[in-house]
Amino acid sequence: MNGNARSCLYDERQLDVVLDGMARRLTGLLGGNADIVLVGVLRRGVPLASRLAERLDKLGVRSAWRLDLEVKRYGDDLALLYPETRLTERQVPAGVALAEKTVVVVDDVLYRGHSLLRVVQFLAARGAGLIRSVVLVDRGVSLLPIHADVTGIRLDVAPGSIIEVHVPPYEADFCVELVQPGRQE
């Protein structure tokens, strides 16, 4: 019987150091702009955005408000679930406009680039002044000319392998795992 081999690549202690570095790099990109809108991409981009917001606050950068977006294209097994990327906005405060705001998009993994492209299109259509993107893990295999402005970790893994980011409250531990389908541990 085939199983999945799982390896913990980064634990919570290591990821805390990574997030600290990401916050410092993002602060440099923002150029002193303290009026940002922080956008978490559901699911795991939302709690990552909260963790990043805490670090940015300590560095003197506060988000004016938060926006959480749900984008569906790929499932955890990376099989195509939807023929088109779908996006749903959640928790948008009434009367808040993105015009001339600096918007920071936070997601867990940049894989093929479809989700990040869709989010950027959505935000640009709503008049965002400047859009920056932050991802915890970049797989380095984007099919589109999409990149993150701030990347915590770049992981070049074999085709067929899966990078899983575990973030509370969705999982018990904050970690990054490599899953190799069909391999025994």
Secondary structure, DSSP 8 states (H G I E B T S, - for coil): ---EEEEEEE-HHHHHHHHHHHHHHHHHHHTT--EEEEEEEETTHHHHHHHHHHHHHHTT-EEEEEEEEEEESB-TT--B--SS-EEEEES--TT---BT-EEEEEEEEESSSHHHHHHHHHHHHTTBSEEEEEEEEE-S--SSS---SEEEEE----TT-EEEEE-TTTSSS-EEEEEEET---
